[in-house]
Amino acid sequence: MEQQKLRELLDTLHHELEQVESIDSTTEVVMTNLRVDMKRLLDEKVGTIHKDESLMERMNEALDHFETDHPKLSLTIQHLLDSLAKMGF
């Protein structure tokens, strides 16, 4: 069940990233990092995901970066962070 919820959140996040229209160099870096992290999370099974402080830091930075201009994207990132925290990440 956790794997399915994680997959759904990552799919939603992917969709939200596709909706971002104005991209500056900082946004491009944040989006690239998110995509790499999303792929890694999708490739791993929930029980095998290891705690990764740098991933959580990048997710929080993305949350802060998108908060003002893309609130829906920020909300999706927050849901993903909450789910990862519930999984002990």
PyMOL Python script that loads the backbone (N, CA, C, O; Angstrom):
from pymol import cmd

cmd.read_pdbstr("""\
ATOM      1  N   MET A   1       0.824  -1.204   0.000  1.00  0.00           N
ATOM      2  CA  MET A   1       0.000   0.000   0.000  1.00  0.00           C
ATOM      3  C   MET A   1       0.861   1.259   0.000  1.00  0.00           C
ATOM      4  O   MET A   1       0.580   2.198  -0.744  1.00  0.00           O
ATOM      5  N   GLU A   2       1.904   1.288   0.823  1.00  0.00           N
ATOM      6  CA  GLU A   2       2.783   2.449   0.863  1.00  0.00           C
ATOM      7  C   GLU A   2       3.450   2.672  -0.482  1.00  0.00           C
ATOM      8  O   GLU A   2       3.600   3.810  -0.929  1.00  0.00           O
ATOM      9  N   GLN A   3       3.852   1.581  -1.130  1.00  0.00           N
ATOM     10  CA  GLN A   3       4.498   1.693  -2.439  1.00  0.00           C
ATOM     11  C   GLN A   3       3.520   2.311  -3.442  1.00  0.00           C
ATOM     12  O   GLN A   3       3.914   3.158  -4.243  1.00  0.00           O
ATOM     13  N   GLN A   4       2.274   1.902  -3.407  1.00  0.00           N
ATOM     14  CA  GLN A   4       1.273   2.440  -4.323  1.00  0.00           C
ATOM     15  C   GLN A   4       1.042   3.929  -4.066  1.00  0.00           C
ATOM     16  O   GLN A   4       0.974   4.713  -5.012  1.00  0.00           O
ATOM     17  N   LYS A   5       0.921   4.322  -2.808  1.00  0.00           N
ATOM     18  CA  LYS A   5       0.714   5.733  -2.474  1.00  0.00           C
ATOM     19  C   LYS A   5       1.917   6.561  -2.910  1.00  0.00           C
ATOM     20  O   LYS A   5       1.751   7.655  -3.448  1.00  0.00           O
ATOM     21  N   LEU A   6       3.113   6.056  -2.687  1.00  0.00           N
ATOM     22  CA  LEU A   6       4.322   6.744  -3.111  1.00  0.00           C
ATOM     23  C   LEU A   6       4.329   6.907  -4.623  1.00  0.00           C
ATOM     24  O   LEU A   6       4.634   7.986  -5.131  1.00  0.00           O
ATOM     25  N   ARG A   7       4.001   5.862  -5.332  1.00  0.00           N
ATOM     26  CA  ARG A   7       3.965   5.911  -6.803  1.00  0.00           C
ATOM     27  C   ARG A   7       2.936   6.945  -7.281  1.00  0.00           C
ATOM     28  O   ARG A   7       3.205   7.699  -8.217  1.00  0.00           O
ATOM     29  N   GLU A   8       1.765   6.981  -6.644  1.00  0.00           N
ATOM     30  CA  GLU A   8       0.742   7.949  -7.018  1.00  0.00           C
ATOM     31  C   GLU A   8       1.215   9.377  -6.777  1.00  0.00           C
ATOM     32  O   GLU A   8       1.003  10.258  -7.611  1.00  0.00           O
ATOM     33  N   LEU A   9       1.855   9.603  -5.635  1.00  0.00           N
ATOM     34  CA  LEU A   9       2.377  10.939  -5.339  1.00  0.00           C
ATOM     35  C   LEU A   9       3.470  11.349  -6.324  1.00  0.00           C
ATOM     36  O   LEU A   9       3.523  12.501  -6.756  1.00  0.00           O
ATOM     37  N   LEU A  10       4.334  10.411  -6.675  1.00  0.00           N
ATOM     38  CA  LEU A  10       5.394  10.711  -7.632  1.00  0.00           C
ATOM     39  C   LEU A  10       4.810  10.983  -9.020  1.00  0.00           C
ATOM     40  O   LEU A  10       5.310  11.848  -9.739  1.00  0.00           O
ATOM     41  N   ASP A  11       3.767  10.260  -9.399  1.00  0.00           N
ATOM     42  CA  ASP A  11       3.093  10.528 -10.675  1.00  0.00           C
ATOM     43  C   ASP A  11       2.468  11.922 -10.668  1.00  0.00           C
ATOM     44  O   ASP A  11       2.558  12.655 -11.653  1.00  0.00           O
ATOM     45  N   THR A  12       1.840  12.278  -9.565  1.00  0.00           N
ATOM     46  CA  THR A  12       1.244  13.606  -9.436  1.00  0.00           C
ATOM     47  C   THR A  12       2.319  14.684  -9.508  1.00  0.00           C
ATOM     48  O   THR A  12       2.144  15.706 -10.172  1.00  0.00           O
ATOM     49  N   LEU A  13       3.424  14.446  -8.823  1.00  0.00           N
ATOM     50  CA  LEU A  13       4.525  15.407  -8.847  1.00  0.00           C
ATOM     51  C   LEU A  13       5.068  15.563 -10.262  1.00  0.00           C
ATOM     52  O   LEU A  13       5.341  16.677 -10.707  1.00  0.00           O
ATOM     53  N   HIS A  14       5.223  14.452 -10.963  1.00  0.00           N
ATOM     54  CA  HIS A  14       5.690  14.505 -12.347  1.00  0.00           C
ATOM     55  C   HIS A  14       4.745  15.358 -13.191  1.00  0.00           C
ATOM     56  O   HIS A  14       5.188  16.202 -13.970  1.00  0.00           O
ATOM     57  N   HIS A  15       3.468  15.137 -13.032  1.00  0.00           N
ATOM     58  CA  HIS A  15       2.465  15.909 -13.782  1.00  0.00           C
ATOM     59  C   HIS A  15       2.578  17.396 -13.440  1.00  0.00           C
ATOM     60  O   HIS A  15       2.539  18.240 -14.335  1.00  0.00           O
ATOM     61  N   GLU A  16       2.715  17.715 -12.176  1.00  0.00           N
ATOM     62  CA  GLU A  16       2.823  19.109 -11.749  1.00  0.00           C
ATOM     63  C   GLU A  16       4.092  19.766 -12.298  1.00  0.00           C
ATOM     64  O   GLU A  16       4.073  20.940 -12.668  1.00  0.00           O
ATOM     65  N   LEU A  17       5.181  19.020 -12.351  1.00  0.00           N
ATOM     66  CA  LEU A  17       6.426  19.562 -12.906  1.00  0.00           C
ATOM     67  C   LEU A  17       6.256  19.908 -14.377  1.00  0.00           C
ATOM     68  O   LEU A  17       6.831  20.881 -14.864  1.00  0.00           O
ATOM     69  N   GLU A  18       5.466  19.108 -15.083  1.00  0.00           N
ATOM     70  CA  GLU A  18       5.226  19.363 -16.500  1.00  0.00           C
ATOM     71  C   GLU A  18       4.432  20.648 -16.723  1.00  0.00           C
ATOM     72  O   GLU A  18       4.466  21.216 -17.814  1.00  0.00           O
ATOM     73  N   GLN A  19       3.721  21.106 -15.700  1.00  0.00           N
ATOM     74  CA  GLN A  19       2.896  22.302 -15.823  1.00  0.00           C
ATOM     75  C   GLN A  19       3.685  23.604 -15.596  1.00  0.00           C
ATOM     76  O   GLN A  19       3.176  24.690 -15.877  1.00  0.00           O
ATOM     77  N   VAL A  20       4.910  23.500 -15.095  1.00  0.00           N
ATOM     78  CA  VAL A  20       5.728  24.684 -14.830  1.00  0.00           C
ATOM     79  C   VAL A  20       6.139  25.291 -16.164  1.00  0.00           C
ATOM     80  O   VAL A  20       6.770  24.636 -16.993  1.00  0.00           O
ATOM     81  N   GLU A  21       5.767  26.559 -16.356  1.00  0.00           N
ATOM     82  CA  GLU A  21       6.028  27.204 -17.639  1.00  0.00           C
ATOM     83  C   GLU A  21       7.270  28.077 -17.621  1.00  0.00           C
ATOM     84  O   GLU A  21       8.115  27.969 -18.510  1.00  0.00           O
ATOM     85  N   SER A  22       7.392  28.934 -16.629  1.00  0.00           N
ATOM     86  CA  SER A  22       8.544  29.840 -16.587  1.00  0.00           C
ATOM     87  C   SER A  22       9.701  29.150 -15.861  1.00  0.00           C
ATOM     88  O   SER A  22       9.619  28.812 -14.680  1.00  0.00           O
ATOM     89  N   ILE A  23      10.777  28.959 -16.617  1.00  0.00           N
ATOM     90  CA  ILE A  23      11.905  28.230 -16.047  1.00  0.00           C
ATOM     91  C   ILE A  23      13.168  29.084 -16.159  1.00  0.00           C
ATOM     92  O   ILE A  23      13.638  29.384 -17.256  1.00  0.00           O
ATOM     93  N   ASP A  24      13.704  29.467 -15.001  1.00  0.00           N
ATOM     94  CA  ASP A  24      15.002  30.126 -14.976  1.00  0.00           C
ATOM     95  C   ASP A  24      16.043  29.063 -14.634  1.00  0.00           C
ATOM     96  O   ASP A  24      15.699  27.896 -14.443  1.00  0.00           O
ATOM     97  N   SER A  25      17.287  29.453 -14.557  1.00  0.00           N
ATOM     98  CA  SER A  25      18.352  28.465 -14.331  1.00  0.00           C
ATOM     99  C   SER A  25      18.214  27.764 -12.975  1.00  0.00           C
ATOM    100  O   SER A  25      18.489  26.569 -12.867  1.00  0.00           O
ATOM    101  N   THR A  26      17.794  28.491 -11.954  1.00  0.00           N
ATOM    102  CA  THR A  26      17.619  27.882 -10.627  1.00  0.00           C
ATOM    103  C   THR A  26      16.476  26.881 -10.649  1.00  0.00           C
ATOM    104  O   THR A  26      16.593  25.786 -10.099  1.00  0.00           O
ATOM    105  N   THR A  27      15.382  27.251 -11.278  1.00  0.00           N
ATOM    106  CA  THR A  27      14.231  26.353 -11.375  1.00  0.00           C
ATOM    107  C   THR A  27      14.601  25.095 -12.148  1.00  0.00           C
ATOM    108  O   THR A  27      14.176  23.994 -11.795  1.00  0.00           O
ATOM    109  N   GLU A  28      15.391  25.260 -13.200  1.00  0.00           N
ATOM    110  CA  GLU A  28      15.826  24.105 -13.993  1.00  0.00           C
ATOM    111  C   GLU A  28      16.630  23.127 -13.134  1.00  0.00           C
ATOM    112  O   GLU A  28      16.432  21.917 -13.236  1.00  0.00           O
ATOM    113  N   VAL A  29      17.524  23.629 -12.299  1.00  0.00           N
ATOM    114  CA  VAL A  29      18.328  22.774 -11.408  1.00  0.00           C
ATOM    115  C   VAL A  29      17.424  22.068 -10.406  1.00  0.00           C
ATOM    116  O   VAL A  29      17.566  20.867 -10.176  1.00  0.00           O
ATOM    117  N   VAL A  30      16.498  22.807  -9.813  1.00  0.00           N
ATOM    118  CA  VAL A  30      15.579  22.225  -8.823  1.00  0.00           C
ATOM    119  C   VAL A  30      14.739  21.131  -9.473  1.00  0.00           C
ATOM    120  O   VAL A  30      14.559  20.060  -8.893  1.00  0.00           O
ATOM    121  N   MET A  31      14.229  21.392 -10.663  1.00  0.00           N
ATOM    122  CA  MET A  31      13.404  20.407 -11.357  1.00  0.00           C
ATOM    123  C   MET A  31      14.218  19.177 -11.750  1.00  0.00           C
ATOM    124  O   MET A  31      13.732  18.051 -11.639  1.00  0.00           O
ATOM    125  N   THR A  32      15.441  19.383 -12.203  1.00  0.00           N
ATOM    126  CA  THR A  32      16.297  18.248 -12.567  1.00  0.00           C
ATOM    127  C   THR A  32      16.567  17.376 -11.349  1.00  0.00           C
ATOM    128  O   THR A  32      16.486  16.151 -11.427  1.00  0.00           O
ATOM    129  N   ASN A  33      16.888  18.006 -10.227  1.00  0.00           N
ATOM    130  CA  ASN A  33      17.133  17.246  -8.991  1.00  0.00           C
ATOM    131  C   ASN A  33      15.896  16.467  -8.572  1.00  0.00           C
ATOM    132  O   ASN A  33      15.993  15.312  -8.159  1.00  0.00           O
ATOM    133  N   LEU A  34      14.731  17.102  -8.678  1.00  0.00           N
ATOM    134  CA  LEU A  34      13.485  16.411  -8.323  1.00  0.00           C
ATOM    135  C   LEU A  34      13.254  15.203  -9.220  1.00  0.00           C
ATOM    136  O   LEU A  34      12.870  14.135  -8.740  1.00  0.00           O
ATOM    137  N   ARG A  35      13.482  15.364 -10.500  1.00  0.00           N
ATOM    138  CA  ARG A  35      13.271  14.247 -11.427  1.00  0.00           C
ATOM    139  C   ARG A  35      14.214  13.086 -11.128  1.00  0.00           C
ATOM    140  O   ARG A  35      13.801  11.926 -11.153  1.00  0.00           O
ATOM    141  N   VAL A  36      15.469  13.391 -10.848  1.00  0.00           N
ATOM    142  CA  VAL A  36      16.442  12.344 -10.506  1.00  0.00           C
ATOM    143  C   VAL A  36      16.006  11.643  -9.213  1.00  0.00           C
ATOM    144  O   VAL A  36      16.026  10.415  -9.134  1.00  0.00           O
ATOM    145  N   ASP A  37      15.620  12.414  -8.215  1.00  0.00           N
ATOM    146  CA  ASP A  37      15.188  11.833  -6.940  1.00  0.00           C
ATOM    147  C   ASP A  37      13.917  11.008  -7.115  1.00  0.00           C
ATOM    148  O   ASP A  37      13.781   9.946  -6.507  1.00  0.00           O
ATOM    149  N   MET A  38      12.988  11.483  -7.936  1.00  0.00           N
ATOM    150  CA  MET A  38      11.753  10.743  -8.185  1.00  0.00           C
ATOM    151  C   MET A  38      12.050   9.402  -8.842  1.00  0.00           C
ATOM    152  O   MET A  38      11.480   8.378  -8.465  1.00  0.00           O
ATOM    153  N   LYS A  39      12.942   9.413  -9.822  1.00  0.00           N
ATOM    154  CA  LYS A  39      13.302   8.162 -10.496  1.00  0.00           C
ATOM    155  C   LYS A  39      13.903   7.185  -9.502  1.00  0.00           C
ATOM    156  O   LYS A  39      13.569   6.000  -9.512  1.00  0.00           O
ATOM    157  N   ARG A  40      14.783   7.670  -8.651  1.00  0.00           N
ATOM    158  CA  ARG A  40      15.401   6.806  -7.651  1.00  0.00           C
ATOM    159  C   ARG A  40      14.352   6.216  -6.706  1.00  0.00           C
ATOM    160  O   ARG A  40      14.402   5.031  -6.379  1.00  0.00           O
ATOM    161  N   LEU A  41      13.414   7.041  -6.276  1.00  0.00           N
ATOM    162  CA  LEU A  41      12.363   6.551  -5.379  1.00  0.00           C
ATOM    163  C   LEU A  41      11.467   5.535  -6.079  1.00  0.00           C
ATOM    164  O   LEU A  41      11.038   4.562  -5.459  1.00  0.00           O
ATOM    165  N   LEU A  42      11.184   5.746  -7.344  1.00  0.00           N
ATOM    166  CA  LEU A  42      10.361   4.794  -8.093  1.00  0.00           C
ATOM    167  C   LEU A  42      11.085   3.473  -8.318  1.00  0.00           C
ATOM    168  O   LEU A  42      10.458   2.413  -8.333  1.00  0.00           O
ATOM    169  N   ASP A  43      12.391   3.533  -8.493  1.00  0.00           N
ATOM    170  CA  ASP A  43      13.171   2.331  -8.767  1.00  0.00           C
ATOM    171  C   ASP A  43      13.376   1.464  -7.530  1.00  0.00           C
ATOM    172  O   ASP A  43      13.640   0.268  -7.649  1.00  0.00           O
ATOM    173  N   GLU A  44      13.258   2.055  -6.349  1.00  0.00           N
ATOM    174  CA  GLU A  44      13.468   1.307  -5.114  1.00  0.00           C
ATOM    175  C   GLU A  44      12.137   0.874  -4.534  1.00  0.00           C
ATOM    176  O   GLU A  44      11.116   1.534  -4.727  1.00  0.00           O
ATOM    177  N   LYS A  45      12.158  -0.223  -3.835  1.00  0.00           N
ATOM    178  CA  LYS A  45      10.962  -0.676  -3.116  1.00  0.00           C
ATOM    179  C   LYS A  45      10.938   0.030  -1.766  1.00  0.00           C
ATOM    180  O   LYS A  45      11.987   0.369  -1.217  1.00  0.00           O
ATOM    181  N   VAL A  46       9.731   0.251  -1.230  1.00  0.00           N
ATOM    182  CA  VAL A  46       9.584   0.994   0.014  1.00  0.00           C
ATOM    183  C   VAL A  46      10.468   0.436   1.120  1.00  0.00           C
ATOM    184  O   VAL A  46      11.119   1.206   1.826  1.00  0.00           O
ATOM    185  N   GLY A  47      10.508  -0.856   1.286  1.00  0.00           N
ATOM    186  CA  GLY A  47      11.301  -1.453   2.359  1.00  0.00           C
ATOM    187  C   GLY A  47      12.794  -1.296   2.188  1.00  0.00           C
ATOM    188  O   GLY A  47      13.551  -1.453   3.146  1.00  0.00           O
ATOM    189  N   THR A  48      13.231  -0.983   0.967  1.00  0.00           N
ATOM    190  CA  THR A  48      14.663  -0.873   0.718  1.00  0.00           C
ATOM    191  C   THR A  48      15.137   0.569   0.593  1.00  0.00           C
ATOM    192  O   THR A  48      16.332   0.810   0.423  1.00  0.00           O
ATOM    193  N   ILE A  49      14.222   1.533   0.674  1.00  0.00           N
ATOM    194  CA  ILE A  49      14.619   2.931   0.588  1.00  0.00           C
ATOM    195  C   ILE A  49      15.385   3.293   1.852  1.00  0.00           C
ATOM    196  O   ILE A  49      14.896   3.106   2.967  1.00  0.00           O
ATOM    197  N   HIS A  50      16.570   3.802   1.665  1.00  0.00           N
ATOM    198  CA  HIS A  50      17.414   4.162   2.794  1.00  0.00           C
ATOM    199  C   HIS A  50      17.272   5.643   3.101  1.00  0.00           C
ATOM    200  O   HIS A  50      17.085   6.470   2.208  1.00  0.00           O
ATOM    201  N   LYS A  51      17.363   5.953   4.373  1.00  0.00           N
ATOM    202  CA  LYS A  51      17.284   7.348   4.789  1.00  0.00           C
ATOM    203  C   LYS A  51      18.398   8.130   4.110  1.00  0.00           C
ATOM    204  O   LYS A  51      19.564   7.737   4.150  1.00  0.00           O
ATOM    205  N   ASP A  52      18.032   9.216   3.500  1.00  0.00           N
ATOM    206  CA  ASP A  52      18.973  10.025   2.739  1.00  0.00           C
ATOM    207  C   ASP A  52      18.710  11.487   3.068  1.00  0.00           C
ATOM    208  O   ASP A  52      17.772  12.087   2.543  1.00  0.00           O
ATOM    209  N   GLU A  53      19.531  12.053   3.929  1.00  0.00           N
ATOM    210  CA  GLU A  53      19.344  13.437   4.358  1.00  0.00           C
ATOM    211  C   GLU A  53      19.434  14.410   3.182  1.00  0.00           C
ATOM    212  O   GLU A  53      18.700  15.398   3.138  1.00  0.00           O
ATOM    213  N   SER A  54      20.331  14.137   2.228  1.00  0.00           N
ATOM    214  CA  SER A  54      20.478  15.065   1.114  1.00  0.00           C
ATOM    215  C   SER A  54      19.221  15.086   0.239  1.00  0.00           C
ATOM    216  O   SER A  54      18.851  16.135  -0.287  1.00  0.00           O
ATOM    217  N   LEU A  55      18.571  13.942   0.083  1.00  0.00           N
ATOM    218  CA  LEU A  55      17.325  13.898  -0.672  1.00  0.00           C
ATOM    219  C   LEU A  55      16.263  14.734   0.026  1.00  0.00           C
ATOM    220  O   LEU A  55      15.549  15.502  -0.619  1.00  0.00           O
ATOM    221  N   MET A  56      16.159  14.588   1.320  1.00  0.00           N
ATOM    222  CA  MET A  56      15.167  15.345   2.080  1.00  0.00           C
ATOM    223  C   MET A  56      15.478  16.840   2.016  1.00  0.00           C
ATOM    224  O   MET A  56      14.564  17.660   1.922  1.00  0.00           O
ATOM    225  N   GLU A  57      16.749  17.195   2.067  1.00  0.00           N
ATOM    226  CA  GLU A  57      17.137  18.602   1.948  1.00  0.00           C
ATOM    227  C   GLU A  57      16.751  19.155   0.577  1.00  0.00           C
ATOM    228  O   GLU A  57      16.218  20.260   0.479  1.00  0.00           O
ATOM    229  N   ARG A  58      17.019  18.389  -0.477  1.00  0.00           N
ATOM    230  CA  ARG A  58      16.666  18.838  -1.829  1.00  0.00           C
ATOM    231  C   ARG A  58      15.152  18.987  -1.970  1.00  0.00           C
ATOM    232  O   ARG A  58      14.676  19.933  -2.597  1.00  0.00           O
ATOM    233  N   MET A  59      14.403  18.065  -1.394  1.00  0.00           N
ATOM    234  CA  MET A  59      12.940  18.155  -1.458  1.00  0.00           C
ATOM    235  C   MET A  59      12.442  19.405  -0.719  1.00  0.00           C
ATOM    236  O   MET A  59      11.550  20.106  -1.198  1.00  0.00           O
ATOM    237  N   ASN A  60      13.025  19.668   0.440  1.00  0.00           N
ATOM    238  CA  ASN A  60      12.638  20.866   1.195  1.00  0.00           C
ATOM    239  C   ASN A  60      13.028  22.136   0.450  1.00  0.00           C
ATOM    240  O   ASN A  60      12.282  23.115   0.470  1.00  0.00           O
ATOM    241  N   GLU A  61      14.177  22.135  -0.202  1.00  0.00           N
ATOM    242  CA  GLU A  61      14.578  23.286  -1.007  1.00  0.00           C
ATOM    243  C   GLU A  61      13.614  23.488  -2.169  1.00  0.00           C
ATOM    244  O   GLU A  61      13.253  24.621  -2.491  1.00  0.00           O
ATOM    245  N   ALA A  62      13.197  22.392  -2.798  1.00  0.00           N
ATOM    246  CA  ALA A  62      12.229  22.483  -3.889  1.00  0.00           C
ATOM    247  C   ALA A  62      10.905  23.030  -3.373  1.00  0.00           C
ATOM    248  O   ALA A  62      10.270  23.859  -4.026  1.00  0.00           O
ATOM    249  N   LEU A  63      10.500  22.568  -2.216  1.00  0.00           N
ATOM    250  CA  LEU A  63       9.272  23.053  -1.596  1.00  0.00           C
ATOM    251  C   LEU A  63       9.346  24.567  -1.411  1.00  0.00           C
ATOM    252  O   LEU A  63       8.414  25.287  -1.772  1.00  0.00           O
ATOM    253  N   ASP A  64      10.447  25.045  -0.852  1.00  0.00           N
ATOM    254  CA  ASP A  64      10.631  26.484  -0.651  1.00  0.00           C
ATOM    255  C   ASP A  64      10.675  27.236  -1.981  1.00  0.00           C
ATOM    256  O   ASP A  64      10.104  28.320  -2.110  1.00  0.00           O
ATOM    257  N   HIS A  65      11.347  26.659  -2.955  1.00  0.00           N
ATOM    258  CA  HIS A  65      11.514  27.320  -4.253  1.00  0.00           C
ATOM    259  C   HIS A  65      10.174  27.527  -4.966  1.00  0.00           C
ATOM    260  O   HIS A  65       9.936  28.588  -5.542  1.00  0.00           O
ATOM    261  N   PHE A  66       9.312  26.531  -4.929  1.00  0.00           N
ATOM    262  CA  PHE A  66       8.055  26.586  -5.673  1.00  0.00           C
ATOM    263  C   PHE A  66       6.884  27.154  -4.878  1.00  0.00           C
ATOM    264  O   PHE A  66       5.812  27.380  -5.438  1.00  0.00           O
ATOM    265  N   GLU A  67       7.072  27.384  -3.605  1.00  0.00           N
ATOM    266  CA  GLU A  67       5.976  27.755  -2.718  1.00  0.00           C
ATOM    267  C   GLU A  67       5.179  28.973  -3.192  1.00  0.00           C
ATOM    268  O   GLU A  67       3.949  28.951  -3.164  1.00  0.00           O
ATOM    269  N   THR A  68       5.851  30.013  -3.616  1.00  0.00           N
ATOM    270  CA  THR A  68       5.160  31.245  -3.995  1.00  0.00           C
ATOM    271  C   THR A  68       4.502  31.169  -5.364  1.00  0.00           C
ATOM    272  O   THR A  68       3.326  31.500  -5.512  1.00  0.00           O
ATOM    273  N   ASP A  69       5.256  30.734  -6.357  1.00  0.00           N
ATOM    274  CA  ASP A  69       4.756  30.770  -7.734  1.00  0.00           C
ATOM    275  C   ASP A  69       3.980  29.528  -8.160  1.00  0.00           C
ATOM    276  O   ASP A  69       3.204  29.577  -9.114  1.00  0.00           O
ATOM    277  N   HIS A  70       4.183  28.431  -7.466  1.00  0.00           N
ATOM    278  CA  HIS A  70       3.539  27.167  -7.851  1.00  0.00           C
ATOM    279  C   HIS A  70       3.020  26.450  -6.598  1.00  0.00           C
ATOM    280  O   HIS A  70       3.561  25.420  -6.197  1.00  0.00           O
ATOM    281  N   PRO A  71       1.967  27.004  -5.987  1.00  0.00           N
ATOM    282  CA  PRO A  71       1.476  26.433  -4.722  1.00  0.00           C
ATOM    283  C   PRO A  71       0.990  24.986  -4.841  1.00  0.00           C
ATOM    284  O   PRO A  71       1.147  24.203  -3.905  1.00  0.00           O
ATOM    285  N   LYS A  72       0.406  24.631  -5.978  1.00  0.00           N
ATOM    286  CA  LYS A  72      -0.071  23.253  -6.146  1.00  0.00           C
ATOM    287  C   LYS A  72       1.109  22.281  -6.182  1.00  0.00           C
ATOM    288  O   LYS A  72       1.046  21.201  -5.595  1.00  0.00           O
ATOM    289  N   LEU A  73       2.167  22.662  -6.862  1.00  0.00           N
ATOM    290  CA  LEU A  73       3.383  21.852  -6.904  1.00  0.00           C
ATOM    291  C   LEU A  73       3.982  21.733  -5.513  1.00  0.00           C
ATOM    292  O   LEU A  73       4.407  20.650  -5.109  1.00  0.00           O
ATOM    293  N   SER A  74       4.019  22.834  -4.781  1.00  0.00           N
ATOM    294  CA  SER A  74       4.540  22.804  -3.410  1.00  0.00           C
ATOM    295  C   SER A  74       3.731  21.883  -2.514  1.00  0.00           C
ATOM    296  O   SER A  74       4.290  21.161  -1.688  1.00  0.00           O
ATOM    297  N   LEU A  75       2.421  21.909  -2.677  1.00  0.00           N
ATOM    298  CA  LEU A  75       1.551  21.041  -1.885  1.00  0.00           C
ATOM    299  C   LEU A  75       1.836  19.571  -2.181  1.00  0.00           C
ATOM    300  O   LEU A  75       1.862  18.744  -1.270  1.00  0.00           O
ATOM    301  N   THR A  76       2.047  19.250  -3.448  1.00  0.00           N
ATOM    302  CA  THR A  76       2.374  17.880  -3.830  1.00  0.00           C
ATOM    303  C   THR A  76       3.701  17.449  -3.224  1.00  0.00           C
ATOM    304  O   THR A  76       3.825  16.330  -2.728  1.00  0.00           O
ATOM    305  N   ILE A  77       4.692  18.332  -3.262  1.00  0.00           N
ATOM    306  CA  ILE A  77       5.995  18.023  -2.654  1.00  0.00           C
ATOM    307  C   ILE A  77       5.831  17.811  -1.152  1.00  0.00           C
ATOM    308  O   ILE A  77       6.442  16.908  -0.581  1.00  0.00           O
ATOM    309  N   GLN A  78       5.009  18.640  -0.511  1.00  0.00           N
ATOM    310  CA  GLN A  78       4.773  18.489   0.924  1.00  0.00           C
ATOM    311  C   GLN A  78       4.123  17.149   1.232  1.00  0.00           C
ATOM    312  O   GLN A  78       4.502  16.487   2.198  1.00  0.00           O
ATOM    313  N   HIS A  79       3.152  16.739   0.427  1.00  0.00           N
ATOM    314  CA  HIS A  79       2.519  15.426   0.626  1.00  0.00           C
ATOM    315  C   HIS A  79       3.546  14.301   0.475  1.00  0.00           C
ATOM    316  O   HIS A  79       3.530  13.328   1.229  1.00  0.00           O
ATOM    317  N   LEU A  80       4.428  14.444  -0.495  1.00  0.00           N
ATOM    318  CA  LEU A  80       5.475  13.445  -0.700  1.00  0.00           C
ATOM    319  C   LEU A  80       6.413  13.401   0.503  1.00  0.00           C
ATOM    320  O   LEU A  80       6.767  12.320   0.973  1.00  0.00           O
ATOM    321  N   LEU A  81       6.813  14.561   0.999  1.00  0.00           N
ATOM    322  CA  LEU A  81       7.675  14.604   2.188  1.00  0.00           C
ATOM    323  C   LEU A  81       6.986  13.969   3.393  1.00  0.00           C
ATOM    324  O   LEU A  81       7.613  13.232   4.155  1.00  0.00           O
ATOM    325  N   ASP A  82       5.699  14.255   3.564  1.00  0.00           N
ATOM    326  CA  ASP A  82       4.938  13.668   4.672  1.00  0.00           C
ATOM    327  C   ASP A  82       4.886  12.145   4.553  1.00  0.00           C
ATOM    328  O   ASP A  82       5.062  11.434   5.542  1.00  0.00           O
ATOM    329  N   SER A  83       4.645  11.655   3.350  1.00  0.00           N
ATOM    330  CA  SER A  83       4.584  10.205   3.138  1.00  0.00           C
ATOM    331  C   SER A  83       5.936   9.551   3.405  1.00  0.00           C
ATOM    332  O   SER A  83       6.004   8.497   4.037  1.00  0.00           O
ATOM    333  N   LEU A  84       6.995  10.165   2.933  1.00  0.00           N
ATOM    334  CA  LEU A  84       8.338   9.618   3.184  1.00  0.00           C
ATOM    335  C   LEU A  84       8.633   9.606   4.681  1.00  0.00           C
ATOM    336  O   LEU A  84       9.238   8.663   5.190  1.00  0.00           O
ATOM    337  N   ALA A  85       8.207  10.650   5.383  1.00  0.00           N
ATOM    338  CA  ALA A  85       8.432  10.697   6.829  1.00  0.00           C
ATOM    339  C   ALA A  85       7.667   9.568   7.531  1.00  0.00           C
ATOM    340  O   ALA A  85       8.186   8.953   8.463  1.00  0.00           O
ATOM    341  N   LYS A  86       6.446   9.299   7.089  1.00  0.00           N
ATOM    342  CA  LYS A  86       5.653   8.203   7.677  1.00  0.00           C
ATOM    343  C   LYS A  86       6.292   6.858   7.443  1.00  0.00           C
ATOM    344  O   LYS A  86       6.095   5.923   8.218  1.00  0.00           O
ATOM    345  N   MET A  87       7.076   6.756   6.350  1.00  0.00           N
ATOM    346  CA  MET A  87       7.760   5.504   6.035  1.00  0.00           C
ATOM    347  C   MET A  87       9.100   5.398   6.773  1.00  0.00           C
ATOM    348  O   MET A  87       9.834   4.422   6.618  1.00  0.00           O
ATOM    349  N   GLY A  88       9.396   6.408   7.564  1.00  0.00           N
ATOM    350  CA  GLY A  88      10.638   6.381   8.333  1.00  0.00           C
ATOM    351  C   GLY A  88      11.836   6.872   7.548  1.00  0.00           C
ATOM    352  O   GLY A  88      12.979   6.575   7.897  1.00  0.00           O
ATOM    353  N   PHE A  89      11.582   7.609   6.507  1.00  0.00           N
ATOM    354  CA  PHE A  89      12.659   8.091   5.656  1.00  0.00           C
ATOM    355  C   PHE A  89      13.368   9.262   6.266  1.00  0.00           C
ATOM    356  O   PHE A  89      14.308   9.792   5.674  1.00  0.00           O
TER     357      PHE A  89
END
""", "prot")
cmd.dss("prot")
cmd.show_as("cartoon", "prot")
cmd.util.cbc("prot")
cmd.orient("prot")
